Amino acid sequence: MTDLSVTLFGVKFKNPVWVASGTFGYGVEAREIFDVSKIGAVVTKGLSLKPRMGNEPPRIVETPCGMLNSIGLQNPGVEKFMTEIYPKIETIDTHFIANVFGETEEEYVEVCLTLESAEKIVAYELNVSCPNVKKGGIVFGHDPVILGSLVESIKKCVKKPLLVKLSPNVTDVTEFARVCIESGADGLVLINTLLGMVINIEKEKPDLSTKTGGLSGPAILPIAVRMVWETFEKFGKRLPIIGVGGITTEMDALQHIYAGASAVQVGTANFFEPLAPIKVLEGLEKFMERKGISNFSQLVGRAHRMDVKV
């Protein structure tokens, strides 16, 4: 028998296969496709203090082996989530992690405090790829001082674990990982989307209304795996790393896991293969059975142990 359960930041998950924010709604929609309770956790679409309409279309464009999006974090706001959406997810037998964001530290804190009473929400995932309006529009996740202050401010006010989803659009992601660790974060999520652009030659202008957007999908897998590897290599087991970026199959997931991820998130694959999370989960179980590995924890960071042969 294989044991895929994982205990991270004091929470036991039935397995390490989660779904990424912004690719799975709030977990309610997918119930018509498969049993959502089979996956380890649902990371909700981003939640802000006030409702957001998002950016003007066009805001999605397909790219080779991926997609570019500039949705603009459209969401109904945390209050409406609590009154209209949260009651629907209470019946789903898996954990939920709320992806949260704001334009100021105070907004981040207020969103988290609103969710503190929601028992199904076991942790927060900070989206720090947002501009800080009080600091001249500097992105939270691009300035280590601003990032550290944000993490510290939220940790002082909440009881639930705090994960930080790091931006890959920096010189050295491990420096930002270090800041999060020193500021009290309970886990790291690597990585968010990469900044990119597509130009429509016929229209002679960028395809997206915002000109640039976030690149995701299979094309970014090697970059995500590299950043998970570097972070695990530098900080080891000081706190869990959640791998996300380019995962479509169990072999993609295993690259993240062997690099040091204690759990993984399936993202863009949900759009073109709605059963991807289930297939990744089933594939991991079969892989462990084939290799004679009984406990999932034996796989985490395995590629760093050069003496291990499989």
N, C-alpha and C positions, 0 to 999 in steps of 0.2 A: 504494500500500500504506500502511496506517495502522499506526503503532507505538504500542501501548498499554502498553509496558513502562515501569516507573518504578523508579528507584533511590533508596531512602530510607534514611537512617542507615546507609549502607554495604551495604545488602542490595538485590539486584535482584529485583523482582517482575515476573511475566509480564504482569500488568495491575493496574489500581488498584481492582478490585472485590473486596472482602473480605466476610466475613460476621461479624456482631457476636456478641459473647459472650452466652451464655445463650439464644440463639435457634437454635443449630445443633448442640447437643450438643458432641461432640469431633471432628466431621467424619466419623465412621465411619457413623453412621446414614443420612446422606443419599446414600450410595453406591448405594442401591437406587433412587434417584430420578434422579440425573444423575451425570455424571463430575465429581467434586469437583476433580480436577486442573485443570479449566478455569478456576477462579477464582484470583484473585491470592494469597489467603491465607485461612486459617481461624483465627479468634480463638476459642480454646476457652472452654467454660463455665468459670466461675470455679473456681480451685483454692485450697484452704486447707491448712494444715499437718495438721489432723486432719479426719476425716470429719464431715460435717454433715448432719443430717436435714432441715433447713429448717423453715419455719413450719407450723403447723397449718392445714388447709384450713378454709374456702375461702381460696384465695390467688391466684386469678385472676378478674377480672371484665371483661367487655367494656364499652367506653365508645364514645361517638360518635367514629368515625374513629380508634379505637385500643384500647388495653387497659391495665388497671391490674394490676400484679402485685406480690405479696409472697412470692415463692418462699422467700426466706431463704437464698439461696446454697447450696442443697443440692448436695453433691458428695461423691465417695468419698474425698477427701483425696489429697494429692500422691503419697504412696508407692504407693497402689493404682493411681493413674493411671499411674505409671511402669512398674509390673509387669504390669498387665492391659490398659490401654488404649493406651499408647504404642506397643507392638509392632504394633498394628493400623494405626496411622496412618503408620508408616514406609514403607508401600508406596504411599501417596498422593503423587502428584507435584506438590505445591505446598508453600508455606511455611506454618508454623504459628506463631501467636503465643499465648503462654499468658497468660490473664487470671488475675491472682493477687491474693490479699487476706489479711488477718490482723487480729487484734485488738490486736496490738502491733507495733512496728517489728521486733522480733526474729523474729516469726512471718513477716512479709513477707520478710525476708532469708532465713530458712531455707527457705521455699518456693522462692524463686528459686535458691538454691544447690543444691537437690535437682534442679532442672531444667537446671543448667548443662551437664551431660554429654549432654543430649538434643539431638542434631544437628538434628533436624527443627524444634525450637523455635528460631526465629531472633531472637526478641525477647520482652520481657515487657510486658504492659499492666496497669498498676496500677489496680485498682478502689479508689478512695479514698473511696467512699461508705459506709465501715464505721466503727463507733464504736471509739475508742481506749480500751480498758478501763483503761489506766494513767493516762489523763487525764480520768477522770470521765465517760467515754462521749462525749466530743466527737468528732464525725465528722472523720476525717483531712482530707477535702477541703473542710471548712468553716472551717478555721483555717490561715491562711497559714504561721504559725510551725511548727505540727505537720507540715503538708504538706512544707515545705522540708526539715525534719529527716528525714522519711521518705525523700524522694528522695535526699538526700545519703548517708544510711546505706546504701541499697541500691546506689547507684552505686559506693561504696567496695569493695563485696564481689563484684560481678558483672562479667563481661566483655561480656555481650550487651546490645544497645540496650534502653533503658528508655523506654516510653511511659506517659504519665499520662492516664487517662480522667477528665476534669474534670466536676464536678457543676454543673448549671445552677441549683441551688438556693442561689445566692449573689447578693450585690448586684452585683458587677462581676467577671465571669469572667476578664477580661483581667488583673486583679491576681493571680489564682491562676496564670494562664499565665506571668506574669512571674516568680513565685516558682519555678515549675518550671524555667524557662529558666535562672535564676540558680543553681539547685541542681544543674544538670547533666543534666536530662532530655534525651533524644534526639528526642522527638516528643510531640505532644499529640493527644488524641482528644476531640473535641467533638461530641456531649454525652452524658452519662448521662441517666437518666430524671428526669422532674420529679415532685415529691411531689404526690400527689393523693388524693382520697377519693370514694367512691361510697356513698350512703346508700340502703338498701333501704326504701322507704316502707311496704311491706306488713309487713316484719319490724320496722320502726321502729328499725333499727340499721345501722351500716356493713356493707357486703357482705363486706369482708375481715376475717379473724380478727384482723389486726394494726391494723385501722381505716384506716391509710393504706398507700399503695403507690406504685410507680413508674409514671408515665404514659409510654407509648411509642406509636409508630404514626404514621400520616399527620398526625394533629392537631398534632404537635410540630415538623413540618418548618420552618415559618417561624421558630420560636424557635431551632432548631439552626442554620439558615442565618445568622441574625442574629449568633449568637455566633461562628461561624466567620469571618464578615465582620469583626467587631470585632477579633478576635484577629489575623487576617492584616493588617488595616489598621495595627495598632499595632506588630506585631513582624515583619511582612514575611516574609522568607525565613530568619529566624534558626534555625528548625527546622521540620520538616514538621508539617502539621495533617492529621489524619484525620477526615473528616466522617462523623457518624452521627446519625440521628434523622429518622424520617419518610420514608425512601427506599423507594419501591415501584417506580418507573419510572426510565428513564434521564434523563428531564427533572428528576425530583427530585434525582438524583445530580448532574446538571449545575449545579443551583443551588448545591449545596455546593462543587463544583469551581470554578465561576466566582467564588464568594465567597472562595476561597483554599485549599480542600482539595486535597492532593496524592494522596489516595486516599479511598475511601468504604467504609462498612460497611453492608450490608443486614441489618436486624434483624427487627422484628416482622413484616414482609412474608413472612418465611419460614414463618410459621404459617398464613397464609391463601392464599399462592401459593408453593409449594415451589420453583418454577422461577424465582422473582424474581431471584436473583443472575445466572443465565444470561441472562435477558431484559434485565436492566440492562446487562450486558456487551455483548450483541449490539446493543442500542440505541445504546450509546456508539460502537461501531464504525461503525454506519450513519450516525450523526450526523456523525462526523468525515469520513466519505467524502462525505456530501452537502455539507458546508461546505468541502471541499477542505483539511482540516487533516491533516497527515501525522503529527504527533507529539503525543502526549497532553499533554506538558508545556506546549504552547502554550495549553491551556485553563485551566490553574491560575491563579486570581486574575484572570481575563480581565475580569470586570466592574469591576475597579478601574481598568482602563486605559480611561478614558472616550473616548479617540480611536479605539478599535477598533470597527469596525462589522461585524456578521455577519448 
